[in-house]
């Protein structure tokens, strides 16, 4: 059911790889709620994914961008505003990668080049997206920026290795930039700490299936699905949450408090 919560709003959605990804689900729900937006991902990820199908379904333009490149991000915002006809009302940061996890390297033996790469891709891209938007004055007043996080930023989950530290940095960026952007232009910045979710990225983590089942049993409401997360993102993009900012918001069926 749609409520026109995002009617007339313009956005940018990053990270939609395939129909299992949270960003994909967010794009579909935002479209249903009346938003127009551009889609973006790194060129290599776009070759691996099915983003063209999503663009057709939502009538969206795809703007390839390496989010680690300030130049690419400037192009992303400039082209998005030109295509959509004005400044941006919402942004989804759904970008994450750990080579250490992919290669099953234990936390006590991290490859620091891989660690730095993970920080650059998964956390500093968030700061860069916010900094470029700030510099270009690309966001409207009361715009909403949401990044996807995980409870391992707050509690110890050994299997999440360096991504736990990286997500902690992501959440800190949301708080600090949220203060500055809120004072400057009432822009809201939040992170969502989502349940373990069966996405292409999540499936690459060693022991993910076992932990998914454990969290599902522990959570009073069970694990929140990617579709549920998309619904939550829509509420944060909407005008119903204008006073919510600088928060890490648990969306996990109650797991974080159990």
C-alpha positions as CSV (number, residue, x, y, z in Angstrom):
1,X,0.0,0.0,0.0
2,X,1.3,3.4,-0.9
3,X,0.7,6.7,1.0
4,X,2.4,9.3,-1.3
5,X,4.9,9.9,1.5
6,X,7.6,11.0,-1.0
7,X,5.4,12.7,-3.6
8,X,7.4,15.5,-5.2
9,X,10.7,14.5,-3.5
10,X,14.0,13.9,-5.4
11,X,16.7,11.5,-4.3
12,X,19.9,9.6,-5.0
13,X,20.1,5.9,-4.2
14,X,23.4,4.1,-4.1
15,X,24.3,0.5,-4.0
16,X,21.4,-1.3,-5.7
17,X,23.2,-4.4,-7.0
18,X,20.4,-6.9,-7.6
19,X,16.8,-7.6,-6.4
20,X,18.2,-9.1,-3.1
21,X,19.9,-5.8,-2.0
22,X,18.3,-3.4,0.4
23,X,19.0,-0.5,-1.8
24,X,17.0,-2.2,-4.6
25,X,14.0,-2.6,-2.3
26,X,14.3,1.0,-1.1
27,X,14.2,2.2,-4.7
28,X,11.0,0.2,-5.4
29,X,9.3,1.6,-2.3
30,X,10.5,5.2,-2.9
31,X,9.1,4.9,-6.4
32,X,5.8,3.6,-5.1
33,X,5.6,6.5,-2.6
34,X,5.9,9.1,-5.4
35,X,9.6,9.9,-5.4
36,X,11.9,10.5,-8.4
37,X,15.5,9.6,-8.1
38,X,18.7,8.7,-9.8
39,X,20.5,5.3,-9.2
40,X,24.3,5.0,-8.9
41,X,26.9,2.4,-8.3
42,X,30.5,1.8,-9.1
43,X,31.1,0.9,-12.7
44,X,32.4,-2.6,-11.7
45,X,29.4,-3.3,-9.5
46,X,27.1,-2.2,-12.3
47,X,28.7,-4.7,-14.6
48,X,28.1,-7.5,-12.0
49,X,24.5,-6.4,-11.2
50,X,21.1,-5.9,-12.8
51,X,20.7,-2.2,-12.2
52,X,19.3,-1.6,-15.7
53,X,16.2,-3.6,-14.8
54,X,15.6,-1.5,-11.7
55,X,16.0,1.7,-13.7
56,X,13.3,0.5,-16.1
57,X,10.9,-0.4,-13.3
58,X,11.3,3.0,-11.6
59,X,11.9,5.3,-14.5
60,X,15.2,6.3,-13.1
61,X,18.4,7.5,-14.7
62,X,21.6,5.6,-13.9
63,X,24.7,7.7,-13.2
64,X,27.8,5.6,-12.7
65,X,30.1,6.9,-9.9
66,X,33.0,5.7,-7.9
67,X,32.0,7.0,-4.5
68,X,35.6,7.1,-3.4
69,X,36.2,9.8,-6.0
70,X,35.2,13.4,-5.1
71,X,35.2,14.2,-8.8
72,X,32.7,11.4,-9.5
73,X,30.5,12.5,-6.6
74,X,30.5,16.1,-7.8
75,X,29.3,14.8,-11.2
76,X,26.7,12.6,-9.5
77,X,25.1,15.5,-7.7
78,X,25.3,17.9,-10.6
79,X,23.8,15.5,-13.1
80,X,21.2,14.3,-10.6
81,X,20.0,17.9,-9.9
82,X,19.9,18.7,-13.6
83,X,18.0,15.5,-14.5
84,X,15.5,15.7,-11.5
85,X,14.9,19.4,-11.8
86,X,16.2,20.7,-8.5
87,X,18.0,20.0,-5.3
88,X,18.0,16.7,-3.6
89,X,15.6,15.7,-0.8
90,X,17.0,12.3,0.2
91,X,20.1,10.2,-0.2
92,X,20.7,6.5,0.6
93,X,24.2,5.4,1.3
94,X,24.3,1.6,0.9
95,X,28.0,1.0,0.2
96,X,30.1,-1.6,1.9
97,X,33.0,-3.9,1.2
98,X,35.7,-5.8,3.2
99,X,38.4,-7.6,1.4
100,X,39.5,-9.1,4.7
101,X,36.1,-10.7,5.2
102,X,36.1,-11.9,1.6
103,X,39.4,-13.6,2.1
104,X,38.5,-15.0,5.6
105,X,41.4,-13.2,7.2
106,X,41.1,-13.3,11.1
107,X,40.7,-10.0,12.9
108,X,44.0,-10.5,14.8
109,X,45.8,-10.9,11.4
110,X,44.2,-8.2,9.3
111,X,45.8,-7.1,6.1
112,X,46.1,-3.3,6.7
113,X,46.0,-2.4,3.0
114,X,42.7,-4.3,2.8
115,X,41.5,-2.6,6.0
116,X,42.3,0.8,4.6
117,X,40.4,-0.1,1.4
118,X,37.4,-1.1,3.5
119,X,37.4,2.2,5.4
120,X,37.7,4.2,2.2
121,X,34.9,2.3,0.4
122,X,32.5,1.7,3.4
123,X,32.9,4.8,5.6
124,X,34.8,7.6,4.0
125,X,32.5,7.5,1.0
126,X,29.7,8.6,3.4
127,X,31.8,11.6,4.5
128,X,32.7,12.4,0.9
129,X,29.0,12.2,-0.2
130,X,28.0,14.6,2.6
131,X,31.0,16.9,2.1
132,X,30.3,17.2,-1.7
133,X,26.6,17.8,-1.1
134,X,27.5,20.5,1.5
135,X,30.0,22.2,-0.9
136,X,27.6,22.2,-3.8
137,X,24.6,23.1,-1.7
138,X,22.9,20.1,-3.3
139,X,20.4,19.3,-0.6
140,X,17.2,21.0,0.3
141,X,16.3,22.1,3.8
142,X,15.1,19.2,5.9
143,X,16.6,16.7,3.4
144,X,17.3,13.3,4.8
145,X,20.4,11.2,4.4
146,X,20.4,7.5,5.6
147,X,23.3,5.0,5.7
148,X,23.0,1.3,6.4
149,X,24.9,0.0,9.5
150,X,25.0,-3.1,11.7
151,X,24.9,-3.8,15.4
152,X,28.6,-5.0,15.3
153,X,29.5,-1.3,15.4
154,X,28.2,-1.3,19.0
155,X,28.8,-4.8,20.2
156,X,31.4,-7.5,19.6
157,X,30.7,-10.0,16.8
158,X,34.0,-11.7,15.9
159,X,32.9,-12.9,12.5
160,X,32.3,-9.3,11.3
161,X,36.1,-8.5,11.8
162,X,37.2,-5.1,10.4
163,X,33.7,-4.2,9.2
164,X,32.7,-3.7,12.8
165,X,35.3,-1.0,13.2
166,X,34.3,0.5,9.8
167,X,30.6,0.6,10.7
168,X,31.5,2.3,14.0
169,X,33.2,5.0,12.0
170,X,30.2,5.3,9.7
171,X,27.9,5.9,12.6
172,X,30.3,8.5,14.1
173,X,30.3,10.4,10.7
174,X,26.5,10.5,10.8
175,X,26.5,12.0,14.3
176,X,29.2,14.6,13.6
177,X,28.2,15.6,10.1
178,X,24.6,15.5,11.3
179,X,25.4,18.2,13.8
180,X,27.1,20.5,11.2
181,X,24.5,19.9,8.4
182,X,21.7,20.3,10.9
183,X,22.9,23.7,12.1
184,X,23.7,24.7,8.5
185,X,20.5,23.6,6.7
186,X,18.4,21.4,9.0
187,X,19.5,18.3,7.0
188,X,18.9,15.1,8.9
189,X,21.6,12.3,8.9
190,X,20.9,8.9,10.5
191,X,22.1,5.3,10.3
192,X,19.9,2.2,10.4
193,X,21.3,-0.8,12.2
194,X,19.5,-3.5,10.3
195,X,18.9,-7.2,11.1
196,X,21.2,-9.7,9.4
197,X,19.7,-9.7,5.9
198,X,20.0,-12.3,3.1
199,X,21.6,-10.1,0.5
200,X,24.4,-10.8,-1.9
201,X,26.9,-8.9,0.3
202,X,25.7,-10.6,3.5
203,X,25.9,-14.0,2.0
204,X,29.7,-13.6,1.7
205,X,30.3,-13.4,5.4
206,X,31.6,-16.6,7.0
207,X,29.0,-18.0,9.5
208,X,26.3,-15.7,8.2
209,X,23.6,-18.4,7.9
210,X,24.1,-19.6,11.4
211,X,24.0,-16.1,12.8
212,X,20.9,-15.2,10.7
213,X,19.1,-18.2,12.3
214,X,20.3,-17.3,15.8
215,X,19.2,-13.7,15.5
216,X,15.8,-14.7,14.1
217,X,15.1,-16.9,17.1
218,X,16.4,-14.3,19.6
219,X,14.4,-11.4,18.2
220,X,10.9,-11.1,19.6
221,X,9.6,-10.1,16.2
222,X,12.1,-12.1,14.2
223,X,14.6,-10.6,11.8
224,X,13.5,-7.5,9.9
225,X,13.6,-8.2,6.1
226,X,15.0,-6.1,3.3
227,X,11.4,-5.1,2.5
228,X,10.9,-4.0,6.1
229,X,14.1,-2.0,6.0
230,X,12.9,-0.3,2.8
231,X,9.7,0.8,4.5
232,X,11.7,2.2,7.4
233,X,14.0,4.1,5.0
234,X,10.9,5.7,3.4
235,X,9.7,7.0,6.7
236,X,13.0,8.5,7.4
237,X,13.0,10.2,3.9
238,X,9.5,11.5,4.5
239,X,8.4,14.7,6.3
240,X,7.1,12.6,9.2
241,X,10.6,12.3,10.8
242,X,11.8,15.9,10.4
243,X,13.1,16.0,13.9
244,X,15.1,12.8,13.8
245,X,18.8,13.2,13.2
246,X,22.2,12.0,14.4
247,X,20.8,8.7,15.5
248,X,21.7,5.1,15.0
249,X,18.3,3.5,14.7
250,X,17.9,-0.2,15.4
251,X,15.7,-2.0,13.0
252,X,16.1,-5.6,14.1
253,X,12.9,-7.0,15.5
254,X,14.1,-6.2,19.0
255,X,17.3,-8.2,18.9
256,X,19.5,-5.3,20.1
257,X,17.5,-5.1,23.4
258,X,17.2,-8.9,24.0
